[in-house]
Amino acid sequence: MNAAVEHNRSIALKKLLGDRAKTFPRGITSVCSAHPLVIEAALRRAASEGAVALIEATCNQVNQEGGYTGMTPRDFRRFVEDIAAAVGFSVDRIILGGDHLGPNPWRKLPAEEAMAKAEAMIAAYVEAGFEKIHLDTSMGCADEPVALADEVTAERAARLARVAEQAALRSGRRPPVYIIGTEVPPPGGATHALDELEVTRPEAAKNTLAVHRAAFAKAGVESALERVIAIVVQPGVEFGNANVVLYRPDRADGLIGALDQMPGLLFEAHSTDYQPGDALAALVEGGFAILKVGPGLTFALREALYGLDAIASVLAGRVLPDAIHATMEAVMLENPGHWNSHYGGSVEEQRLQRHFSYSDRIRYYWPNERAATAVETLLARFEGDIPETLISQYLGRVYPAVVAKKVLPRARDLCIAAIDAALEPYSVATIA
């Protein structure tokens, strides 16, 4: 056990959780999704554990212009709270976070225009009551190189922190805690096959902290710096379209050792989707105590929906004309913007990736009206219990829980259970 990691863990998690927890966990799962079934599954799991639920939205999902979900930060808060009310989960036990908040949605604009929009977004998030803010200003804009110097990134992060502090004061909200830094590859997973990743060098992590300290001081927001609880680094975990790079603790020893010189700070690990339970536990043990997961949860949901689609055809004795797989293919082909720059290869390879990639770009299409109607139609086909033998055949992820009578063999319950099965290793890794 690393004494510095344990000391930092107690300080950082107390700043995040406040009075919500009587005993502090080893870490916390950050559910980064805007899908209602994913959020419901996360809240139900938190309720069963007596835990706090950390739900995050990204800058592309939710912003003052609506993002791809059509929701502003205030809309997203109401959206989550409505789900909480439906399942009987206290909103006081929900922490809302904003992920990768910066100019990324507007990076095709000149830097000053993009940063002005980022400032408006930060203010909207804080005024809506988001308590955890990831400041990510690492991407270049239209008139800049793709990757910016650390000093420029830190200066812009401090600029956004100042806006956040002012928004909290103006709205009477609790000032947020902050996450700084970014990971490589970009959020949401890599677009190519991966064999091994370069783990963040200890010197790079320490430099990230140093330049942010200097920038925050220069911007007059030293008090905000006191609420920085974690740095986003690359511990050597990632997923591409067709493969997953697993965490190897020995490769991160040097990075973990850097926490000795970062009092009160932890690491936040992104793209932990699809990591096995022992890898997640090792990440938490090493100080990567905030585990981000998103595409892996909607991937599990997509598996369940496609499994139910197959079961519906078996029960009907024919392939149904409004099968959800065919509907999603049509929707994605008509609106290729969310996948065509991410999926390469032949036409056939792209078709497979649209539906089955680990990157799960299909998740961007579930809010589409036709897609949502197709899901409702599919779930409505099942009026009663689904035969266990068909669940075994097409929904293997949840079959053991169904046989054990822990999950009802009903369509909606099976969807929630599939997401919950993907969340379970995170609970095991993070709960004290």
C-alpha positions in Angstrom: 0.0 0.0 0.0 1.4 3.4 -1.0 1.1 5.8 1.9 1.1 8.9 -0.3 -1.7 7.5 -2.4 -3.8 6.7 0.6 -3.3 10.2 2.1 -4.2 11.8 -1.2 -7.2 9.6 -1.6 -8.7 10.7 1.7 -8.2 14.4 0.9 -9.4 14.4 -2.7 -12.5 12.2 -2.2 -13.6 14.3 0.8 -13.5 17.4 -1.3 -15.5 15.7 -4.0 -18.1 13.9 -1.7 -18.3 16.4 1.1 -20.9 15.4 3.7 -22.6 12.9 1.4 -20.5 9.9 2.6 -20.0 8.7 6.2 -17.2 6.4 5.1 -15.2 7.1 2.0 -14.8 4.6 -0.8 -11.5 3.6 -2.4 -12.5 5.4 -5.5 -15.6 6.4 -7.5 -17.1 5.5 -10.9 -17.9 8.4 -13.2 -20.7 7.4 -15.5 -20.4 9.6 -18.5 -23.6 9.1 -20.5 -26.8 10.8 -21.5 -28.8 7.7 -22.2 -31.8 7.4 -19.8 -31.4 3.6 -19.3 -27.7 4.0 -18.5 -28.4 6.7 -15.9 -31.3 4.6 -14.4 -29.0 1.6 -14.1 -26.3 3.7 -12.5 -28.7 5.2 -10.0 -30.2 1.8 -9.1 -26.8 0.4 -8.5 -25.8 3.4 -6.3 -29.1 2.9 -4.3 -28.4 -0.8 -3.8 -24.9 0.1 -2.4 -25.9 3.2 -0.4 -23.4 5.0 -2.6 -23.1 8.4 -4.2 -23.8 8.5 -8.0 -21.4 10.6 -10.1 -23.0 11.3 -13.5 -21.1 13.4 -16.1 -21.9 15.0 -19.4 -19.4 15.9 -22.0 -19.0 19.2 -23.8 -20.3 17.6 -27.0 -23.3 16.0 -25.4 -24.5 18.9 -23.4 -23.7 22.6 -23.7 -25.5 26.0 -23.9 -26.3 25.4 -27.5 -27.8 21.9 -26.8 -25.0 19.6 -27.9 -25.9 16.4 -29.8 -28.5 15.5 -27.1 -30.3 18.9 -27.5 -29.9 19.5 -23.8 -28.4 22.5 -22.0 -26.7 21.9 -18.6 -29.9 22.9 -16.8 -31.9 20.5 -19.0 -29.5 17.7 -18.2 -29.8 18.3 -14.5 -33.6 18.1 -14.8 -33.3 15.0 -17.0 -31.2 13.2 -14.4 -33.3 14.3 -11.5 -36.5 13.1 -13.2 -34.9 9.7 -13.6 -33.9 9.8 -9.9 -37.4 10.6 -8.8 -38.8 7.7 -10.9 -36.5 5.2 -9.2 -36.7 6.7 -5.7 -33.1 7.9 -5.6 -32.3 11.0 -3.5 -31.0 13.9 -5.7 -28.8 14.9 -2.7 -26.8 11.8 -3.4 -26.1 12.8 -7.0 -22.9 14.7 -8.1 -23.1 16.1 -11.6 -19.9 16.6 -13.5 -18.8 18.2 -16.8 -16.2 16.4 -18.8 -13.7 17.9 -21.3 -15.2 21.4 -20.8 -13.3 23.7 -23.1 -13.4 25.0 -26.7 -13.5 21.5 -28.3 -17.1 21.8 -29.7 -16.1 25.0 -31.4 -12.5 24.2 -32.3 -13.1 25.0 -36.0 -13.5 28.6 -35.0 -10.7 31.1 -34.2 -9.4 30.6 -30.7 -10.9 33.7 -29.1 -14.4 32.9 -30.5 -14.1 29.3 -29.4 -12.9 30.4 -25.9 -15.8 32.9 -25.5 -18.2 30.0 -26.2 -16.3 27.8 -23.8 -16.7 30.5 -21.1 -20.4 30.6 -21.7 -20.6 26.8 -21.4 -18.6 26.7 -18.1 -20.9 29.4 -16.6 -24.0 27.4 -17.7 -22.6 24.2 -16.1 -21.8 25.8 -12.8 -25.0 27.8 -12.6 -26.9 24.6 -13.2 -25.3 23.0 -10.2 -22.6 20.9 -11.7 -20.0 20.3 -8.9 -17.1 18.6 -10.7 -15.6 20.4 -13.7 -12.9 19.0 -16.0 -11.1 21.9 -17.6 -9.7 20.7 -20.9 -8.3 23.4 -23.2 -5.6 21.2 -24.8 -7.0 21.3 -28.3 -5.9 23.8 -30.9 -8.5 25.9 -32.7 -8.8 27.0 -36.3 -5.8 29.3 -36.3 -3.6 27.1 -34.1 -1.7 23.8 -34.2 -3.5 20.6 -33.1 -1.6 20.3 -29.8 -1.0 23.4 -27.7 1.9 24.2 -25.4 1.3 23.3 -21.8 1.6 26.9 -20.8 -1.2 28.0 -23.2 -3.4 25.1 -22.1 -2.9 26.1 -18.4 -3.6 29.8 -19.1 -6.9 28.9 -20.8 -7.8 26.5 -18.1 -7.2 29.2 -15.5 -9.3 31.6 -17.6 -12.2 29.1 -17.5 -11.7 28.5 -13.8 -12.1 32.2 -13.1 -15.4 32.1 -15.1 -16.6 29.1 -13.0 -15.7 30.8 -9.7 -17.6 33.9 -10.7 -20.6 31.9 -11.8 -20.7 30.0 -8.5 -20.6 33.2 -6.6 -23.2 34.9 -8.8 -25.6 31.9 -8.6 -25.1 31.0 -4.9 -23.8 27.6 -5.9 -21.1 25.6 -4.1 -17.8 26.3 -5.9 -16.9 23.2 -7.9 -13.9 20.9 -7.6 -11.7 20.7 -10.7 -9.9 18.1 -12.8 -7.0 19.3 -15.0 -5.1 17.7 -17.8 -6.2 15.5 -20.7 -5.4 12.1 -22.0 -4.1 10.8 -25.3 -5.8 9.5 -27.6 -8.8 11.9 -27.6 -11.9 11.2 -25.6 -14.2 8.4 -26.7 -11.6 5.9 -27.8 -9.0 5.7 -30.5 -9.9 5.3 -34.2 -7.4 2.7 -35.0 -6.0 -0.6 -33.7 -3.8 -0.2 -30.7 -1.1 -2.5 -29.4 0.5 -0.5 -26.6 0.2 3.0 -25.3 2.8 5.4 -23.9 2.1 5.9 -20.2 2.2 9.5 -19.1 5.8 10.3 -17.9 6.0 11.3 -14.2 7.8 14.5 -15.3 4.9 15.4 -17.6 2.3 14.9 -14.9 4.3 17.1 -12.5 4.7 19.7 -15.2 1.0 19.8 -15.8 0.4 20.6 -12.1 3.2 23.2 -12.0 2.0 25.2 -15.1 -1.5 25.1 -13.8 -0.4 26.4 -10.4 1.4 29.3 -12.0 -1.5 30.1 -14.4 -4.1 29.9 -11.6 -2.0 32.2 -9.5 -1.6 34.7 -12.3 -5.3 34.7 -13.0 -6.1 35.4 -9.3 -7.9 32.1 -8.7 -5.6 30.5 -6.1 -8.7 29.4 -4.2 -9.8 27.3 -7.2 -6.5 25.6 -7.3 -7.1 24.4 -3.8 -10.1 22.5 -5.2 -8.2 20.7 -8.0 -8.6 17.1 -6.9 -7.2 15.1 -9.8 -5.1 15.2 -13.0 -6.1 13.3 -16.1 -3.2 11.1 -17.3 -2.7 8.1 -19.5 -2.1 5.0 -17.3 -1.9 2.8 -20.4 -5.5 1.9 -20.9 -7.5 2.5 -24.1 -9.8 0.9 -26.6 -9.9 1.1 -30.3 -12.7 0.0 -32.7 -11.7 -3.6 -32.4 -9.4 -4.1 -29.5 -8.7 -3.1 -25.9 -5.3 -2.3 -24.3 -5.3 -3.7 -20.8 -3.8 -2.0 -17.8 -0.4 -3.2 -16.7 0.5 -1.8 -13.3 4.2 -2.3 -13.7 4.3 0.2 -16.6 2.7 2.9 -14.4 4.9 2.5 -11.3 6.8 5.7 -12.1 3.6 7.7 -12.7 2.1 6.4 -9.5 5.3 7.5 -7.6 4.7 11.0 -8.8 1.7 11.3 -6.4 4.3 11.6 -3.6 5.0 15.1 -4.9 1.4 16.0 -5.5 -0.2 16.3 -2.0 -4.0 15.9 -2.0 -4.3 14.9 -5.6 -5.4 11.7 -7.4 -5.4 10.6 -11.0 -8.5 10.4 -13.2 -8.4 7.5 -15.7 -10.4 7.9 -18.9 -11.4 5.2 -21.4 -11.4 2.5 -18.7 -14.4 0.9 -20.6 -13.9 -2.9 -21.2 -11.1 -3.3 -18.6 -11.5 -6.5 -16.6 -12.2 -6.3 -12.9 -8.7 -7.0 -11.7 -7.4 -4.2 -13.9 -9.9 -1.7 -12.5 -9.0 -2.7 -9.0 -5.3 -2.2 -9.7 -6.0 1.2 -11.2 -7.8 2.3 -8.0 -5.1 0.8 -5.8 -2.5 2.9 -7.7 -4.3 6.2 -7.2 -6.3 6.3 -10.4 -9.3 6.6 -8.2 -11.8 8.3 -10.5 -12.7 5.8 -13.2 -14.5 7.2 -16.3 -16.8 4.9 -18.2 -19.4 5.6 -20.9 -19.2 3.8 -24.3 -18.8 0.4 -22.5 -22.2 1.0 -20.9 -24.1 1.9 -24.1 -22.2 -1.0 -25.8 -23.8 -3.3 -23.2 -27.2 -1.8 -23.8 -26.8 -2.2 -27.6 -26.0 -5.8 -27.0 -29.1 -6.3 -25.0 -31.3 -4.5 -27.6 -29.9 -6.5 -30.5 -30.3 -9.7 -28.4 -34.0 -8.8 -27.8 -34.3 -8.0 -31.5 -33.2 -11.5 -32.4 -35.5 -13.1 -29.7 -38.4 -11.1 -31.2 -37.8 -12.6 -34.6 -37.4 -16.1 -33.2 -40.7 -15.8 -31.3 -42.4 -14.4 -34.4 -41.0 -17.1 -36.6 -39.7 -14.5 -39.1 -37.4 -11.6 -39.5 -39.5 -8.6 -38.5 -39.7 -5.7 -41.0 -39.0 -3.1 -38.4 -36.1 -4.9 -36.7 -34.0 -2.5 -34.7 -30.7 -3.5 -36.4 -32.1 -2.5 -39.8 -33.5 0.7 -38.4 -30.2 1.8 -36.8 -28.4 1.0 -40.0 -30.7 3.3 -42.0 -30.5 6.1 -39.4 -26.7 5.9 -39.4 -26.3 5.9 -43.2 -28.7 8.9 -43.5 -26.7 10.8 -40.8 -23.1 9.7 -41.1 -21.5 12.6 -39.3 -21.0 10.8 -36.0 -19.2 7.8 -37.5 -17.7 8.4 -40.9 -14.5 10.0 -39.7 -14.0 7.3 -37.1 -14.5 4.1 -39.0 -12.2 3.2 -41.8 -11.6 0.2 -44.0 -13.9 -1.4 -46.6 -17.6 -0.8 -46.9 -18.2 -4.2 -45.1 -15.8 -3.3 -42.4 -17.5 0.1 -41.8 -20.8 -1.7 -41.6 -19.6 -4.0 -38.9 -18.0 -1.1 -37.0 -21.2 1.0 -37.1 -22.9 -1.6 -35.0 -20.2 -3.5 -33.1 -17.2 -1.2 -32.6 -15.9 -0.8 -29.0 -16.0 2.9 -29.7 -19.8 2.5 -29.9 -20.4 5.5 -32.1 -24.0 4.2 -32.5 -24.6 5.7 -29.1 -24.9 9.1 -30.7 -28.0 7.9 -32.6 -30.2 6.6 -29.8 -31.8 10.0 -29.3 -32.9 10.1 -33.0 -36.7 10.0 -33.2 -36.7 6.9 -35.5 -34.3 5.1 -33.3 -36.2 5.9 -30.1 -39.4 4.7 -31.7 -37.8 1.5 -32.8 -36.6 0.8 -29.2 -40.1 1.5 -27.8 -41.6 -0.8 -30.4 -39.2 -3.5 -29.6 -39.7 -3.4 -25.9 -43.5 -3.3 -26.4 -43.4 -6.6 -28.3 -42.7 -8.5 -25.1 -45.8 -8.6 -23.0 -44.7 -11.2 -20.5 -41.7 -13.2 -19.5 -39.1 -14.2 -22.1 -38.1 -17.9 -22.2 -34.9 -18.5 -20.2 -33.5 -20.6 -23.1 -33.7 -17.7 -25.5 -32.1 -15.4 -22.9 -29.3 -18.0 -22.7 -28.9 -18.0 -26.4 -29.0 -14.3 -27.1 -28.4 -12.4 -23.8 -25.5 -14.4 -22.2 -24.3 -11.4 -20.2 -27.4 -11.4 -18.0 -28.5 -15.1 -18.2 -26.8 -16.1 -14.9 -28.7 -13.4 -13.0 -32.0 -14.4 -14.6 -31.5 -18.1 -13.7 -30.6 -17.0 -10.1 -33.9 -15.1 -10.0 -32.1 -11.8 -9.4 -33.4 -10.3 -12.7 -36.9 -10.7 -14.1 -37.0 -12.1 -17.6 -38.7 -9.0 -18.9 -37.4 -6.9 -21.8 -36.7 -3.6 -20.0 -35.3 -5.4 -16.9 -32.9 -7.3 -19.1 -31.6 -4.0 -20.6 -31.0 -2.5 -17.2 -29.4 -5.7 -16.0 -27.0 -5.7 -19.0 -25.8 -2.2 -18.2 -25.6 -3.1 -14.5 -23.4 -6.1 -15.3 -21.0 -3.7 -17.0 -21.0 -1.5 -14.0 -20.5 -4.2 -11.4 -16.7 -4.5 -11.8 -16.4 -0.8 -11.1 -18.3 -1.2 -7.9 -16.1 -4.0 -6.8 -13.0 -1.9 -7.6 -14.1 1.3 -5.9 -16.1 0.3 -2.8 -14.0 0.2 0.4 
